[in-house]
Structures are given as structure tokens and as C-alpha cells.
Amino acid sequence: MSGVDESVTDPYLWLEEVTSDRALDWARERNDVVVETFASSDRFTELESRILAMLDTDTRIAYPGRRGRWLYNFWRDAEHPKGLWRRTTFAEYAKEEPAWEVLIDLDALAAAEDENWVWGGAAVLRPEQQRALISLSRGGADAKVVREFAIETKEFLAPEDGGFYLPEAKSEIRWIDIDTVYVGTDFGPGSLTDSGYPRIAKRWRRGTPLAEAVTVFEGEPSDVAVSAGYDRTPGYERHFVGRATDFFNEEVYLLEDGDTLRRLELPTDSSESWYRDWLLVRLKSPWEVGGREYPAGALLATDFGDFLGGARDFEVIFEPDAHTALHGYGWTENHLLLITLEDVQTKLYVVTPGADGWVREPLADAPRMATTSVMNLDPLEGGDEFMLTTSGFTTPTTLLSGSVGGPTALLKKEPEFFDAAGVETEQYFARSDDGTMIPYFVIRHRDRIGRPGPTIMSGYGGFEVSRTPAYSGASGMGWLERGGTWVMTNIRGGGEYGPQWHTAVQKANRHKVYEDFSSVAKDLVARGITTHDRLGAVGGSNGGLLMGVMLTRYPELFGAIVCQVPLLDMRRYHLLLAGASWIAEYGDPDKPEEWQYISEYSPYQNTRADAPYPPILLTTSTRDDRVHPGHARKMAALLESQGHPVWYHENIEGGHGGAADNKQSAFQAALIFEFFTQRLMGN
């Protein structure tokens, strides 16, 4: 099928025209049907209002991002739906009601400039913290406008006054010093990769035109992206360049003496980082070096200077086993903190380098059936302090602070947003088609035990993204309180058991992801937790592809499906927006041998008129410039033409996340649970 004229074989190709009047009219017509069917009842309105109140309340934790003595936060509430960028000190933050210094009121800015600005992030220049590079998108897209902001005066610096400014693009920009940045953006024809990201990294000085920025590195059009950065650790300043040849492989170079590139001789699929004298390497595949072989998933350490001098002596800081994987790590000033997953249960350690090697000790307790994360490490200015967040399916998030060697203290705790009395969390394992045991969590009221009931299972299964327990007030209000059961799956494709959990199902082995999810669905029925007609499934993005495969390959297992911002037309995914960057995950449809295995599961090509599909709700966003909305549009049109029960909703803004503000997020969540309530609970 490679090389086929899609205009002949695909009658819905016109729905890929994102903002054409014809396509948008088509979307709005279906939006009206969805709103009338699922979003016009008192029950929907009440749930939407409760979720919105939760998202807007000031009792939520204002999660800070630490930069030395300042804690920065971006905050949305009912009075500020677009949000506030603000900061405070640690001493002030520790108070019950801290006082915040508002730096940017995004609602006021959007109104003054008549733009639908959505916050995209801030890069604060350290150590002085007088300037920041602010990213803003129109409607939530990945493409952003970048503007320089003077923090002390709370004003944007205009380009004509020497301020750094980038027009809308998928850009990379990083500070070197107050007058210099590294930048990758759309410099004109040929400057972007096939995936739509920067292909060229340049050094740009203040007061000079962007066209005169000095090129420091050029990648190939087939690369995913190129970037450059600067490590400002005092006494260890280093300039570096990264060339991502595909989604999982990157060549890393030190930029020495201004323009000399020195490649780090490491596996391109490893993750490397450095701090002062130490070079850390996390392996994604086995590596034989220096006369030793190190396993995939291991974390290695060596003296950076010795490594640059040719030495290849590594110490193993973490080695995985059949049940345990490294989930994350980060430095304080003097210690390395490790987060591990043991059968998807968190454990925390502190590792300290010394004359006799690295010593590992427990850091803090981590409750079972919950996720504990380490955040706000600041080795440059923060000593050995850290913060911990802990969240479970029925346990609201807590935020603690501590220092290595000392106790932890409670900083903040979110309130309960739904009635979790009697709701319990259990973990089970299902046997997949090839014998692999797949873990999953079941959250339900104890009264449901022994009685099959309406159940929603969620999944993702890709890009080494691990899914761990987390509190969700929306699912609590919209499903658990109504007597439903919630299931979170840890299918392969994620990173819950290390990189092998992901690499085992790339490309030709992709079918194992779908076998895993379907095996959990069968296991839920076998255990008496639910029945197939009362089992729903939900997933987004790569998880939306998962939902499309469930619909077309395993329709008999489900009573309803919600498919969000999905990939579905795998014949053309690499030609749409950022799709080319995912070839390393799925394969290249233009290669006959790879299209052969992709074609076996691609939902758009495997939809049949004579199959008994369960009802499906497809959702997407016009402003999603990562996964093209044409995937969901075309699938909805095809299913409609074949007479299947399908509903379609397209948010005209919102980006890949599907929503641009709290109100849109509340609507999307309430819509999903109302759909499942009608289809699985029969009311």
C-alpha cells in the first residue's frame, strides 16, 4: 500500500484541513449533538460545577518551582482563568496563607493585547533572577511566542528596545548570560526537521538581528530536533549541544573554546547528565565498555574529567531486577536521590559519593498504593534540601519538605474532593498472551467486592511513560461516588519495569501492547470485577491509538470507549504535524516491511462496517499541533458512514492537552463520565 494516492482511497482527507470552514462546520455540527446528548442534563451541570470548583479552589496546593531563595508558581482560579505567574519566599510559602508577588496576570495581558494567550512556561535567568523568557501560545498549541520579561519592573522588553523575542514557532531558547542565548527556531526554509522542530542551534546576542545569530550546530532534516544549552554551575561551566536523531536516540556534544564540538562517547539511547565532577549514565540497553557489561536500566557514575581523558571505569549506582526499576533521580548539593518502582510501588533512597565509593541509604518512607515524588532540588543554591509529594488514588496530595539526614515536615495538604469512605485500592496481575504478567490497580468501594459492576479501565502503553497512583478528584466525583470501579493498567510500552518494558514492544512488537490491555480486560471479567458489557476504556494520544485498536480488534471486550486526541490513521501519521518524530516508536509506513505490521492494527484502515463495535466518544482539539485533529475527525466520519454508534467532540482550542483553562478541563472531564454513566450504568 506504500505510495498509494490517499486522495483516491481516503474520502475524508479534506478533514485534515485543520481550520477550513468546511471541516470546522462539520466539527461544530457534531459538537452540538454531543452537548445535547451528554452535556445538557442537571446531572452533567452539577458534576461540571463540582469539578470546576475543585480546579478553581485556593485550597489546592500551589506547587512551587524552586530557584534559589524564590519559589515560582503558575496559578489558575475562578478570578484568573488564564492564570497568574507569581513568586514568594520559602518562609512565606510555609505559612498557611502565603503572600505572593504577582509577576504576570495572563488574563489582563490577553485582554490588553486581544490575544487568546495560554501559559507555556518561564525560563528565569540565574543567579540574579531579574529576567525571564516567557513562552505563550495561542489557544494552547505547542508552537509558542517567546518574549523577554523584566521581573523587577514587571514589564516585557520590546524587540526594538533590545528584548529577546521569537514569533510563533516550536522553538528552543536557553540563557547563556543576560545578553546571550542559545536559540533554535524557524529561521526560514530548511531550518526545521521533518518533525517540525529546530534543526539548527545558534548563539544570539542581544541587540543583533536574529538573522545574524551564529550557527553552532546543524542537524539533518530527518532528525527530530537539535538544541544547545549552558551549565552554569560555578567552576564547572559547560556549553553543550544535543542532536536527537530519533525520539529515543541523541548524540551529545560539549561545545569547547566557542565552536569546537566534542562528542560524548556514550550509547545514543542512554540518558546522561552531569553535576560538578560526576557524569551519570542511565542505560536503556546493555552496554559493554571497559571490559565490563552493564545491564539495561542501570545507573552508572564516573568522574567526568577522567571520562573525557579516556577512562571508562564506572560505578553501578543502581542495578534493576525483575521487579524493580529506576523511576527518577536528582542531585542535592552533596547527595544523589533515587526514586525506584518495585512492582509499581515507590521507594526512595539517598546515595552519597565518598572515598570508599557510593553509600546508599533509605531517604524517607513512601506509602504503598501511592506515588511519592522528589521535587525542588536545587544543588546550585539550595544545599541538601528537597520536597516530597505523595498522592494515592483516594489520598489527596501532601507536600513535605526536608533535608538529607534530617526529618521531613508537612508543608501543604490538599483537601478531599470526593467521598472516599469505603473505597479501597488493590493491585492484581493479568497474564498476557505471551505469558508476561501485567500489573494493574483496581479502585472501588468495598461493597463492590464480589459483585460485578460498571468499570472504566485506562491505559497508555508507549514512549516509556510510567503510570503510577495519583489522586483524581474528577474520577472520584464522576465515577467512584456513583458506584463505579476505576482501573489503571501498567501495560508494556511504559517504563514501570525499566526501559525493557518499553523496548520490548516497539515497532514490530507493538501488538503486545494491545494484547496486554485486552488481557487485563479479560482478567477483570474472570475475577468477577465487571462484565464485558459494563466495561469501559479510556485513553489519550498514544493511549487514543490504544483505544482505536481496542475498538477495531477487541470490540467484544467493551461496552463503551472514550478516545482522546488520538493517533488513528497510522498510514499517514508520520506526514502530519510532529508525527515523523515517532517513527522510532511505531515504524515507518513508507517502508513496505514496516507498513506490513503497522497495517495489521492501524484503526483507520481496519474499521469494518459489519463489526459490532461498542459506542465510542472521540474527542480532540483544533489547536492540537502535536497529534493532528484529522485522526479523530476522519475516524468519526468513517464510523458514521458505516453506521456505528459514534459521538465526536472537538474543542476549538486547548492544544494537545485538550483544554486551555479550568472551565474547559471541567467540561471535558464531566463529558467523559456522563458518557460512561449513560452507556455503562444505563441511566
N, C-alpha and C positions, 0 to 999 in steps of 0.2 A: 504493500500500500504506500510505500515511500514514494514521494514525488507526485502523488495524486493531486489533481486540481480540486482543492477543497470547495471552490465556488460551485462546482458541479455536484459534489457528493454531500455538501453541507448546506441545506436550505436556510439555516439560521445564522449564517456567517455575518449577516447585517447586524446582529445583536452584539457583535464585538465593537461596533462603533459607539464608544462609551457615551458621548454626550450628544449624539444625533437626536433630533426631535422625535423621529420615528421610534427609536429604541427607548427613549425616556417616556414617551406616551405609553408604550407597551408596558413599561415597568409600573407607571402610576396607575394604570388600569388594574393591574393585579394587586398593587398595594391597597387599593380601595376594597377589593374583595377580602383581603386578609383582615383589614381593620374591621370591616362589617362582621366577619365571621368570628374573629377571636378577640378583638380589642374594643368591643362596644358594650360589654356587659358590666354590671356593677361589680362582679367578682374581679374582672380584669382591672377595673379602675382602682379598686381597693388595694389589690396586690401591687400595681404600679406605684401607687401613692406610698405604700409602705416601703418599697424598695428605694424609691426616690428619697424618702425621709431618712433612710439609713445612709444613703450615699451623701446626703447634704448635712447630716448632723455634725455638730462640733464635738461630739463625744467620741468620734473616731480618732485613732492615733494619727497624729501628723508626723509621718515618717520623715526623719531628717537625713540629709546628706552632709556628712561632716567634712569641713575644710578648715583644719586648724582650730581656732577658737570659735569659728562660726558654724552654726547648723542651718542649712538651707532647706526649704520645703516649698513644694508647689501644692496649692490647696484649692479645692472647689467646694462650694456650698450653695445654698439656695440664693443668697445675695450675690454670689460671684460664680455664676455657672461656667464661665470660661476660665476663671481661676486667678489666683494671686501667687506671684513668686515673692517669697519673703525669707527673712533670716532672723535668728536670735542667737544668744549665747547658751552654752551648756547649762550654766547656773540658772538662767531664766527658763530654759526648757524643762528643767527638773521640777518647776513649780506646777501646781495643779492647773492654773490658767496662765500660761506664759504670755508675755508681751512680745509681739512680732513686729519687726520693721518691714513694712511692705515696700518692695523694690519695684515691682511691675504689677499694675492692675490690668489684666488682659482684657477684661470687659470694657474698661474705659478706653484702652488703646484701640480695640477693634471698632468701637463706636466712633472714635475720633478720626480713624483712618478709613472707615467704611469698608472694612475687610473682615471676613469670617475667620479670624485667627484662631488656631488651635496650638496649644503649647507643644513645643518639640524638644525643649531641653536648654540647659545653660552650661557653658564651659567657663569657669571662673579662673582668671589668671592668678597664680600663686607666686610668691607668698603674700604680696601686698593686698590682693583681693579688691582692687579698685576698678577692674574692668572685667567684662564678661562677654562672651559671644553667645547671642540668643538665637535659637532656631524656632521659627514659626512656620506653620503650614496652613494652607488654605483648605479648610474643611477636614483636616486630619490625614492628608496624604503623606506618603514617605518623603516626597520632594518638599524641600523647605527653603524659606528665605532666611539668610543669616545676617544679623545686624550686631554691631558692636554697641555695648551699653556701658555707660559710666556709672558705677554703683554709688559713689558718694553723692553725685548730683542727681541721680535717678533719671538720666536722660540718654536717649540714643544719640550716637555720634553720626552725623550725616556724612555720606561719602565725600561731599565737597569740602568738608572740614577735616578730612583725613581719616574718617572712621572706616573700619573694615566692613564691607558689605558684599553679599553674594545674592544674586537673583535666584528665583525658584529653581532648584535642581536637587538631585541626590548627591549632596556634597559631603566632603570630609574636610574639616578645618581644625587645626590644633595650634595652641600657643607655643611659640619658642621664647619670646620675650615680649615686652609691651609694644614693641614696634615691628615684630616679625611673626609670621605664622607659616605653617605648612598648609597647603590647600590642594585639594583635588575637587574638581567640579566640571561642569560643562563649559569647556574653553572654546567650543565650536566643533565643526565636523571632524570626526575621527578621534575625539578626546574621551569618549565613553566606551566602555566594554560592550559586548553583545548583550550583557545583562542590564545595561543602563547605569552602571556605576563608574566612578572615575577610573580612567586608565593611566592618567598622568599625575604625578605628585610634583608640586612646585613650592619654592620658597618665595614668599611675598612680603615685601617691606612696605611699611606704612608710607602713604603719600605717593606711591607709584601706581600706575595703572595695572590692573590685573593682567593685561596682555603682556606686561613686561616682567612678570614673575619668572623666576629662574627655575627651569626644569631640573629636578634632582633624580627622577626615575620615570621610565616609561614601561608599561606592561604591554601585553598583547591584547588585541580585540577579543580573543577567546577567553582571557582571564575573567574572573569575577570582579575583582577590584584591586586597586593599588592605593596605599596610604603611607603617610610619613608622620613621625612623631618625635617627641623630645622628652627624655627622662631628666627631670631637674633635681634629682637627689643630690644635695651638696657634696662635692668631692667625687661624685660618680656620674656626672652629666654625660648623657649619651644620646646621639641622634640615631634614628633607625627608620627603616623602610620595610613595609610588608607587601608582598605580591601574592595575592590569593589566586592560585592557578585554577582551582575549583572550590566548591563550597567547603571542602574538608582538608585541602592541602594549601600550604602557604610557605613561600620562601621568605626568610627574614634576613635582613642585612643591617649591619652597623654602617652608618654614614660617617666616615672619618676624614678629618682635615678638610671639611667642607664639601667635598664631592667624590671621595674615594669610597666605593662600596666594598664591604667585606661580609661575605655570606657566612651565616652561622651554619656549620655542618651538622645539622640535626635532621631527623626524619621530617619530611614536609607535612605529615599528618599528625605530628605531635603538637602539644601546646607548650610554648616556652615562655618563661618570664624571668626577670632578674631583679634583684634587690641588693644594693651595695656589692659585696664580693661574691654573692651567691647567684648561680644560674640554676633554675628549676626546669625540669622537663617532664611533662606528663605524656606518657606513651599511649597511642591508640592502636598500635600494632607491635608485635615483638621486635626487638632491636638488638642486634649483635654488634658490639663495639668494645674495643679494648680487651678482647679476649673473653668477654662475658656476654651472655644473652639475658636481656631483661624482658619481662612479660608485658603484654598489653595491659593497660590500666595502672601500671606502676608510676610512682612519682619519684624522680631521681634528682639528686643535688650534686653540684660540683663547684669548685672555685672558678669563677668566671674568667679571671686572669689566666689561670692555668689552662683552662679550656681553649682560650684564644691562642695560647702558646703551644697548643698541640696535644696536651694531656687529655686522656679520655677515661679518667678514673671517677666513677660515680658512686655515690652512696644511695641506697634504696631507703627513701623516707616512708613510702607506703607501698605495700605489695598486696594485690587483691587476692581473694579466694572465691570459691564457688558461691558464697553468699554475700560477700562484702565488696563494695566498690567505693572509690573516692568520689565524693559529690562536689567538693569545693575546698579551697584553701586560700589563705591570705596572711600577709605579714603584719605584726605589730612592730614596734621598734626593734625588739630583741628576740621575738619568738615567731614561729610559724604555726598558725591554727589550721587544723584539718577538720573537715566535715565528711563523715562517711555514712553510707547507707548499708545496713545489714538487713537483708530481706525488706528493703524499703523503710527501715526504721533508722532514725538518725542517731549517730553517736559523735561526740566532739572530743578532740584531743589537742594538746599543745605540745609542739615539738621544738626543742631548744638545741641549737648547734653549740658544740663545745670542743675542747681539746681532745676529748675521748670519743668524739662522734656525736650523733644526734640522739637526744633522750626524749622519749615520748611518754606523756602522762595524760590522764583524763583532764578535760578542761572544765566541764560542768555537766550536770545531769540533763538528759533530754528525755522527756516523757514518751512512752510508747503511743502508737496510733496518732502521732503528731509530727510536725516538721519543725525543727529548730535550725535557724539560720544565723550565721555570724555576719554582722554588718558594721559599717562605720569604723573600719580600721584605718588609721592614719599614721603610718610609720614615719612620715616626714616630720610631723609636728605633734603627734598625739601620744607618744610614749607607748605603753603596752595596754592601753585601754581598748575596750571593744563594747559592742552592743549585741544582744541576742534577741531574736524574735521567736516565739513559739506559738504555733497555731495548729489546731486539730479540727476535724470535721464538725464537732459540736462544741469545741472550746475556743472562745474568742481569743484573738491575738494578745499576747503580752509582750512588752518591750522591757528588757533589763539592761543594766549597764554594769560593767565590771572591769577589772584589770587583772592581768595574768598573775596568779599567785594569791589573789585576794577574793573576797566574797562578791557575789552579784547582788544587785539591789533592783527592786521593781521601779521602773520609771513610769510606764503607762500601761493601762489595761483597757481594752475595748469592752463595751457592754454586750450583753446577749441581745441579738436582734430577732431571735425566734425562740419558741418554747422547745427546749431540747430535753425536757424531763422524760426519762424513759428511753431516749434514743441512744442506741449503742453502736459501736464500731467493731467489726470483725474483719479478719483477714483470712482469705481462702486461696487455694491454688487450683488451677484447672490444667489438665493435661492437653497440650496442643497436638496437632496431627502428627508431628514428628517426635512426640514424647516429651518435649520441653515443658516444664512446669511454669505456669504463668500466674503471678500473684495478682490479686485484686482485693479491694476493700468494699465491704457492704455496710451501709449506714441505714439503720431502720429502727423503728420503735420495737421494744422487746415484745409487745403484744403481737407483732407481725411474725415472730418466730413460730414456725410450724404451720403458717397459713400463707400460701402463695398470694402475692398481691402485685399491684402496679409498680413497675420498676423502671428506672432510667439508668442506662449504663453509658459512660463517657469514655472516649479513647482518643489517642493522638498517634503514637507509633511512628516517630520519624525524627531525623536530624539530631539524635542523641539527646532529646529533650526529656528529662526525668519528670514524672508526675508524682508528687508527694502530698500527703494530707494537708488540707488547709480549710479554714473556716469560710463558709459561704452563707451569709445571711439570706441571699436571694433564693438559693435552693432549699434552705430551711423553711422560709416563708411559703415559697411556691410549691414545694413538693413534700418535704418531711412532715410539716404540720398537717397536710392533707391526707396523711396516712401512707404516702408513697415511700418506696425504698430507692436509695441512691447508690450507685456502684461506680467506683473509679478503677479502671483497669491499668495494669502496668505491662502492656504488651511489648514485644520486641520492636526495635526501632528507636526506643528511648535509651536512656543511659542508666537505668536503675541498677543494672549489674555491670556497669562499666562499658567501655567502648565496644566490646564484643557483642553486647546486647543490641547494639545498633548495626555494626558492620555485618553481622550475620544475615541481615535482611535487606541489604542494599541491592539495587538493580535486579538481577535475575532471580534473587531470593525474596523479592518483595511479597510474593504470595504468602509467605509465612506470617507477615503482619496480620493479614486478613484471616488466616487460619487461627491465629492466636485469639483475635477478638471474637470470632464465631465460636471458638471452643469455650470461652468464658460464658457466652450467651447460652450455650447448651448446658454448661455446668450449673448455671443459675436455675435452670429448669429442673435438672436432675436432682439438685439439692432441695427442691420444693420452695425456693425463694420466690419464684414467679412462674408464669406460663408464657408461652411464646406470643399469644395474642395480647398479653398485658405487659410486654417488654418493649421499651423504647430505647433508642440510641441517639446520642448527640455528639457532634464533633465539628471542629472548625479548621480551616486552612488545610494542612495535610490531614488533619482529622476529618475535614469535609470530604476529602478523597476517600478516606476510610468509610465514611457513611455512604458515599456513592457506590462503593464496592459491596457494602452490605445490602444495599437496595437491589442491585442487579445480580449478585451472585448468591446471596443468602436471604432472599425475601421471606422465606417461610419461618425465619427465626424471630421476626419482629412484628409488633403491632403498630409501630409508628417510628418515624425517623426525622430528626432535625439536622440539616446540613448547612453549615455556616461558612461564609466566604471561602468556598471550596475550589480545589482543582478537580476537574471532571473530564475535560477533553484532553487526554494525555497524548493525543496525536499532534496537538498544536500548543501544548503548554509552554514549550521552550521558545516559541515565537511571540509570546505575549508578556509584556512588561518584564518583570525580573525572572521569568521562567527559566531562561538559559542558565541561571546560576544554580539550578537544582538538578542539572544533568547528572552530577556525581551521585545524587540520591536515587534517581529513578531510571536513568539511562537516556540515550539519545534516540528519539523516534525516527530520525532521518537515517539511522543505520538499520538496515533490514533485520540483522540478527538481534538487535536490541528492541526494535519495534515488535518483534515476534512475541517476546514475553510481556511487554507493556500492553500490547493489544489484547492479551488474554483477560486483563482486568479493567482496562480503561472504561469507566462507567458510560461515557457518552457513546462509545462505539459498541457497547454491549447491552444497551437498552432494547427490550423486546416488547412488542405490543401484546403478545399472548401470555406474558408472565403475570402472576398475581402479586403485584407489588403492594406493600403496605403504604398508607398515607405518608406523604413526605412534605415537610416545610423547608424550602430553600430560602436562605437569606444572604444578602451581600450588600455592598456599598458602592455607589457610583464613584466615590473618591478613593476607592482602594486601588492604589497604583503599585501594589505588590502582586497580589493574585487578581487577575483580570476579572471584572464582574461578568464578562461574557461567558465564563464557565457556568455560572449558576443560571444566567439568562437562557442560554441555549439548552441546558438540560431541562429547565422548566418548560420551555416551548416544545421540546421533543416529547416529554412525558405527557403534556397536554394533548398533543396531536395523536398520541397512541391511546388516549382515554384513561390514563392512570389518575388516581387521586393525588393531586399536587397543588400546593399553595406556594406563592412566591412573594417575598417582600424585599424591597431594595431601599436602603437608607440613602438619600441623595448626597449625604456627606458622611464622615466618620472614619474614612481610611480603613486599613486592614483590621483594626480593632472593632469595626462595625458601628462605633458610636463616637461622637465628638464631644459630648458633655454628659453630665449625670442623668439628665432627663432622657436622652436617647438611650443610655445604658439601661435605665429602669424600664423603658418601653420594650427594648429587645428581650430583657430577662423575663418580664411578665408575659410577653408574647409566646415565648418558648414553653413556659409552664402551663399557660392556658391551652396551648395546642395539645400538650401531652395529657392534661387533665381531661379534655374532651375526648381524646382518642383512646386513652388507656383506662380512665376511670369511668367513662361513659356518662359524664354529667357536665 
